[in-house]
C-alpha cells in the first residue's frame, strides 16, 4: 500500500511540474555552494594561439580564464582523445592545461572519448592502435589508459565515454550487437577510477533525455556517481517541461546525481566567418520563449539552471563551446561552426548569459 501511494505521489509531481511550459523557479539562496557551474573550453589552447582579445561587459580587455572565474565558473570541462592527428585534445595538452587550470582554482571535468577523434552516438571509432586487440587485451588497455589519466591528471569528474547511447569502442563495445562486452569495457574504465582515486566522481553520459531511462536501466549493475545528459533543442526536443519530467524520472529510478553535461543556445542566427554554423535557422529555436538574441540565450540557460537546481540530486550544468568565437578570421571556411552560440559576441565581448553562472 505504501509503495502504491509513493508511486501515485511521484506521478502527480511529474504531472504537476510538466503541465506548464515554464520551468520551476529557484531562488539563488537555494543553490548549494558546491553547485557545478561549468564550461567546456576544449579548443581554447588552439584558439589562444591566434591571440584574440576578449572584452568584459563594459568593453574592457580581460584575461579570458580570469574573467570566466570572476563570473562564477568553477569547473572546466575538457575532452580527451587517445591519439589525435595533432596535439590538440591529446593527453599531454590536456594534462598541461588541466594543471594550469587547477593552479587558478578551477575544478577539472574530463570527458574520455576513448577514440582518436570525436565520439558521439553516431561515431564511436576505436583508437587506431587499439583496433586489432582481442577483447581481453582491449579491456586491459581501457583499464591501463584510464588509470594513467586518473593518476596523472586527477580530475574531479571523469566521463567513461562520451555520449555513449549506442555504446563505445565499436564494434566490440556496441551496445546493440555486443551488450555484454559493452558493459565489460565500461566496467574496466570504472574499475580503474575506483582502484586509483577516492576523490574522482564517475559520470556516464547520454545524449538527450528521451529514452535515457531505458539506457541507464541497462547500466544498473555498474558503479558510478553521476548521470550526465546532453540537451540541445536542435537534437533533443524543444520542451523544457518534458526535459524536467525525464530528469525527475531518472533521479527517482536510479538515485544518482544528475548534471546537464552539455548544452548551448544561440544569441544570433548570424555568422562571423564563412564556416557553416550548426544552428542557423529559426525552426531550430524554441520560439517564442527563447529568440536568438542575447536576452533569449540568457533566459534559456537561466531556465535550464532553474530546472537543475530544483531537481533532487541536480548538481550542475556545463555550457559547451563557450570559447568558440570566429578565431580563424572572418573569411575562414574552417573556423568556428559555433560562434553564434559562444559566450562572447562577434566583437569578443562578454554576453549577458555569463551572469547565469554566478553562484551565491
C-alpha positions as CSV (number, residue, x, y, z in Angstrom):
1,X,0.0,0.0,0.0
2,X,2.8,2.4,0.9
3,X,4.6,1.6,-2.4
4,X,1.4,2.4,-4.4
5,X,0.9,5.7,-2.5
6,X,4.5,6.7,-3.3
7,X,4.0,5.9,-7.0
8,X,0.8,8.0,-7.1
9,X,2.6,10.9,-5.4
10,X,5.5,10.6,-7.9
11,X,3.1,10.6,-10.8
12,X,1.3,13.6,-9.5
13,X,4.6,15.5,-9.0
14,X,5.7,14.7,-12.6
15,X,2.3,15.8,-14.0
16,X,2.3,19.0,-12.0
17,X,5.8,20.0,-13.0
18,X,5.2,19.2,-16.6
19,X,1.7,20.6,-17.1
20,X,3.3,24.0,-17.8
21,X,6.0,25.1,-20.2
22,X,7.5,27.2,-17.5
23,X,10.4,25.7,-15.5
24,X,10.5,25.7,-11.8
25,X,11.6,29.0,-10.2
26,X,14.5,28.8,-7.8
27,X,15.9,31.4,-5.6
28,X,19.7,32.0,-5.6
29,X,19.6,31.3,-1.9
30,X,18.6,27.7,-2.7
31,X,21.6,27.0,-4.8
32,X,24.3,25.0,-2.9
33,X,27.8,26.4,-2.8
34,X,29.2,23.2,-4.4
35,X,26.9,23.5,-7.4
36,X,28.9,22.9,-10.6
37,X,28.9,25.9,-12.8
38,X,31.0,24.7,-15.8
39,X,32.0,25.5,-19.3
40,X,33.7,23.3,-21.9
41,X,36.6,25.2,-23.5
42,X,38.4,22.2,-25.0
43,X,39.5,24.3,-28.0
44,X,40.9,27.2,-26.1
45,X,44.6,26.1,-26.3
46,X,44.3,26.2,-30.0
47,X,42.2,29.4,-30.2
48,X,44.6,31.1,-27.8
49,X,47.4,30.9,-30.4
50,X,45.5,33.4,-32.6
51,X,45.8,35.9,-29.7
52,X,42.2,37.0,-29.6
53,X,41.3,40.0,-27.4
54,X,38.3,39.2,-25.1
55,X,36.3,42.1,-23.6
56,X,34.2,42.2,-20.4
57,X,30.7,43.5,-20.1
58,X,32.0,47.1,-20.2
59,X,34.2,46.6,-23.3
60,X,37.4,46.4,-21.4
61,X,40.1,43.9,-22.3
62,X,40.3,40.9,-20.0
63,X,42.1,37.7,-19.5
64,X,39.7,35.0,-20.8
65,X,40.3,32.5,-18.0
66,X,40.4,35.0,-15.1
67,X,37.2,36.6,-16.4
68,X,35.4,33.2,-16.5
69,X,36.4,32.7,-12.9
70,X,35.2,36.1,-11.9
71,X,31.8,35.3,-13.4
72,X,31.3,32.3,-11.0
73,X,32.5,29.5,-13.3
74,X,34.2,26.9,-11.0
75,X,34.7,23.9,-13.3
76,X,36.3,23.5,-16.7
77,X,35.2,20.6,-18.9
78,X,37.9,19.2,-21.3
79,X,37.7,16.4,-23.9
80,X,40.5,13.9,-24.2
81,X,41.3,11.9,-27.3
82,X,43.6,8.9,-27.3
83,X,46.0,9.7,-30.2
84,X,44.7,12.6,-32.2
85,X,46.2,13.7,-35.6
86,X,47.8,16.7,-33.9
87,X,48.5,17.6,-30.3
88,X,45.1,19.2,-29.6
89,X,42.9,17.4,-27.1
90,X,45.7,14.8,-26.7
91,X,47.0,13.6,-23.3
92,X,50.0,16.0,-23.0
93,X,48.0,19.1,-23.9
94,X,45.1,18.2,-21.6
95,X,47.4,17.3,-18.7
96,X,49.3,20.6,-19.1
97,X,46.1,22.7,-19.5
98,X,44.5,20.9,-16.5
99,X,47.4,21.6,-14.3
100,X,47.3,25.3,-15.2
101,X,43.6,25.5,-14.6
102,X,43.9,23.8,-11.3
103,X,46.5,26.5,-10.3
104,X,43.9,29.1,-11.0
105,X,41.4,27.3,-8.7
106,X,39.2,25.6,-11.2
107,X,37.9,22.0,-10.8
108,X,38.6,19.7,-13.8
109,X,35.9,17.6,-15.5
110,X,37.3,15.3,-18.2
111,X,35.4,13.6,-21.0
112,X,37.3,10.5,-22.1
113,X,36.2,9.8,-25.7
114,X,38.1,6.5,-26.0
115,X,38.7,7.5,-29.6
116,X,41.3,9.4,-31.6
117,X,38.6,11.9,-32.6
118,X,35.0,13.0,-31.9
119,X,32.8,10.3,-30.2
120,X,29.1,10.7,-30.1
121,X,26.0,8.5,-30.7
122,X,26.9,8.1,-34.3
123,X,30.6,7.9,-34.0
124,X,32.5,5.6,-31.6
125,X,35.6,4.7,-33.5
126,X,38.1,2.6,-31.6
127,X,41.6,4.3,-31.4
128,X,43.7,3.1,-34.4
129,X,46.3,1.5,-32.2
130,X,43.6,-0.5,-30.3
131,X,41.7,-1.8,-33.3
132,X,43.2,-5.2,-33.7
133,X,43.2,-6.1,-30.0
134,X,41.2,-9.1,-28.8
135,X,38.6,-8.4,-26.2
136,X,40.6,-9.2,-23.1
137,X,43.6,-7.1,-24.3
138,X,41.2,-4.3,-25.1
139,X,39.7,-4.4,-21.6
140,X,43.2,-4.3,-20.1
141,X,44.1,-1.4,-22.4
142,X,41.0,0.6,-21.3
143,X,41.9,-0.1,-17.6
144,X,45.5,1.0,-18.0
145,X,44.7,4.1,-20.1
146,X,42.1,5.2,-17.6
147,X,44.4,4.5,-14.7
148,X,47.1,6.7,-16.3
149,X,44.6,9.6,-16.8
150,X,43.4,9.4,-13.2
151,X,46.8,9.2,-11.7
152,X,48.4,11.9,-13.8
153,X,45.6,14.4,-14.1
154,X,43.4,13.6,-11.1
155,X,40.2,15.1,-12.4
156,X,37.3,16.0,-10.1
157,X,34.8,14.3,-12.5
158,X,35.6,11.8,-15.3
159,X,33.3,10.6,-18.0
160,X,33.8,7.0,-19.1
161,X,32.9,7.6,-22.8
162,X,31.2,10.5,-24.4
163,X,27.5,10.3,-25.4
164,X,27.5,6.5,-25.2
165,X,23.9,6.0,-26.2
166,X,24.8,3.2,-28.6
167,X,28.0,2.1,-26.8
168,X,31.6,2.9,-27.4
169,X,34.8,1.3,-28.8
170,X,32.9,-0.1,-31.8
171,X,32.5,-2.9,-32.8
172,X,33.5,-4.6,-29.5
173,X,31.6,-2.2,-27.3
174,X,28.5,-1.7,-29.5
175,X,25.5,-1.8,-27.0
176,X,23.1,-3.4,-29.5
177,X,25.4,-6.0,-31.1
178,X,27.6,-6.8,-28.1
179,X,25.8,-5.6,-25.0
180,X,27.8,-7.8,-22.6
181,X,31.1,-6.6,-24.0
182,X,29.9,-3.0,-23.8
183,X,29.3,-3.5,-20.0
184,X,32.6,-5.2,-19.5
185,X,34.6,-2.5,-21.3
186,X,32.7,0.2,-19.4
187,X,33.3,-1.6,-16.2
188,X,37.0,-1.7,-16.8
189,X,37.1,2.1,-17.1
190,X,35.1,2.4,-13.9
191,X,37.2,-0.1,-12.0
192,X,40.4,1.9,-13.0
193,X,39.0,5.0,-11.4
194,X,37.8,3.3,-8.3
195,X,41.1,1.5,-7.8
196,X,43.2,4.6,-8.1
197,X,41.1,7.6,-6.8
198,X,38.9,8.1,-3.9
199,X,38.0,11.6,-4.9
200,X,37.2,11.5,-8.7
201,X,33.5,11.2,-9.4
202,X,32.4,8.9,-12.3
203,X,29.9,10.1,-14.9
204,X,28.1,8.1,-17.6
205,X,26.9,10.3,-20.4
206,X,23.8,10.1,-22.6
207,X,22.9,12.4,-25.4
208,X,19.3,13.6,-24.9
209,X,16.7,12.7,-22.4
210,X,14.1,10.7,-24.3
211,X,14.9,7.0,-23.8
212,X,17.5,7.8,-21.1
213,X,15.6,5.7,-18.5
214,X,15.9,2.6,-20.7
215,X,19.6,3.2,-21.3
216,X,20.5,3.7,-17.7
217,X,18.4,0.7,-16.7
218,X,20.9,-1.4,-18.7
219,X,23.7,0.0,-16.6
220,X,22.2,-0.6,-13.2
221,X,24.9,-3.2,-12.2
222,X,27.7,-0.6,-12.7
223,X,29.2,1.5,-10.0
224,X,29.0,5.2,-11.0
225,X,28.1,8.5,-9.4
226,X,26.5,10.9,-11.9
227,X,24.1,10.7,-14.8
228,X,25.2,13.2,-17.4
229,X,22.7,14.4,-20.0
230,X,23.3,16.4,-23.2
231,X,20.5,18.8,-24.0
232,X,20.4,20.7,-27.3
233,X,17.0,21.8,-28.6
234,X,18.1,21.1,-32.2
235,X,18.6,17.4,-31.5
236,X,16.8,16.6,-28.2
237,X,13.4,18.4,-28.4
238,X,12.1,21.9,-27.6
239,X,10.2,21.2,-24.4
240,X,12.0,22.2,-21.2
241,X,9.0,20.8,-19.4
242,X,9.5,17.4,-20.9
243,X,13.2,17.6,-20.1
244,X,12.4,18.3,-16.5
245,X,9.9,15.4,-16.4
246,X,12.5,13.0,-17.6
247,X,15.2,14.3,-15.2
248,X,12.7,13.8,-12.3
249,X,12.1,10.2,-13.5
250,X,15.8,9.5,-13.8
251,X,16.6,10.7,-10.3
252,X,13.7,8.7,-8.9
253,X,14.5,5.5,-10.7
254,X,18.3,5.4,-10.2
255,X,19.0,7.6,-7.2
256,X,22.1,9.3,-8.8
257,X,23.3,12.8,-9.0
258,X,22.3,14.4,-12.3
259,X,24.1,17.0,-14.4
260,X,23.4,18.7,-17.7
261,X,26.8,17.7,-19.2
262,X,26.4,19.7,-22.4
263,X,24.1,22.5,-23.6
264,X,24.2,25.7,-25.7
265,X,21.9,28.2,-27.3
266,X,22.5,31.0,-30.0
267,X,22.5,34.7,-29.3
268,X,22.0,35.4,-33.0
269,X,21.4,33.5,-36.3
270,X,24.2,35.5,-38.0
271,X,27.7,34.3,-38.9
272,X,31.0,35.9,-38.2
273,X,33.1,33.8,-40.6
274,X,32.4,31.6,-43.7
275,X,32.3,28.4,-41.8
276,X,28.8,26.8,-41.8
277,X,27.1,27.2,-38.4
278,X,25.4,24.2,-36.8
279,X,22.4,26.3,-35.7
280,X,21.3,29.0,-38.1
281,X,17.5,28.7,-38.7
282,X,14.5,29.9,-36.7
283,X,13.0,26.5,-36.9
284,X,15.8,25.2,-34.8
285,X,14.9,27.6,-31.9
286,X,12.4,27.4,-29.1
287,X,10.0,30.2,-30.0
288,X,8.6,32.5,-28.8
289,X,10.2,31.9,-25.4
290,X,13.9,32.0,-26.5
291,X,14.7,34.0,-29.6
292,X,18.2,34.0,-31.0
293,X,19.3,37.1,-29.1
294,X,21.5,37.9,-26.1
295,X,18.3,38.0,-23.9
296,X,17.0,34.8,-25.4
297,X,20.3,33.0,-24.8
298,X,20.4,34.1,-21.2
299,X,16.8,33.2,-20.5
300,X,17.3,29.7,-22.0
301,X,20.3,29.0,-19.7
302,X,18.7,30.6,-16.7
303,X,15.6,28.4,-17.1
304,X,17.7,25.3,-17.6
305,X,19.7,26.1,-14.5
306,X,16.4,26.5,-12.6
307,X,15.4,23.0,-13.6
308,X,18.6,21.5,-12.4
309,X,18.7,23.4,-9.1
310,X,15.0,22.4,-8.4
311,X,15.8,18.7,-9.0
312,X,16.7,16.5,-6.1
313,X,20.2,15.4,-6.9
314,X,20.7,18.1,-9.5
315,X,24.4,19.1,-9.1
316,X,25.2,21.4,-12.0
317,X,25.5,22.2,-15.7
318,X,28.2,22.7,-18.4
319,X,28.0,25.0,-21.3
320,X,29.6,23.6,-24.4
321,X,31.7,25.7,-26.8
322,X,31.9,28.8,-24.6
323,X,35.2,29.8,-26.3
324,X,34.3,29.0,-29.9
325,X,34.5,32.6,-31.3
326,X,35.4,33.0,-35.0
327,X,39.0,32.7,-34.1
328,X,40.4,31.9,-37.6
329,X,39.3,35.1,-39.2
330,X,36.1,36.5,-40.9
331,X,36.7,34.6,-44.2
332,X,37.7,31.2,-42.8
333,X,35.8,28.2,-44.1
334,X,37.5,26.1,-41.4
335,X,36.8,28.3,-38.4
336,X,34.0,28.1,-35.9
337,X,30.6,26.5,-36.6
338,X,29.6,27.7,-33.2
339,X,30.5,31.4,-32.9
340,X,26.8,32.3,-32.7
341,X,26.5,30.1,-29.6
342,X,29.6,31.1,-27.8
343,X,29.5,33.2,-24.6
344,X,31.2,36.2,-26.3
345,X,29.7,38.1,-29.2
346,X,31.1,38.9,-32.6
347,X,33.3,41.6,-31.1
348,X,34.5,39.1,-28.5
349,X,32.6,41.0,-25.8
350,X,31.0,39.1,-22.9
351,X,27.3,38.3,-23.3
352,X,24.7,38.7,-20.6
353,X,24.4,34.9,-20.4
354,X,27.6,34.8,-18.3
355,X,25.6,36.2,-15.4
356,X,23.8,32.9,-15.1
357,X,26.9,31.1,-14.0
358,X,27.2,33.1,-10.8
359,X,26.8,31.1,-7.6
360,X,25.7,33.0,-4.4
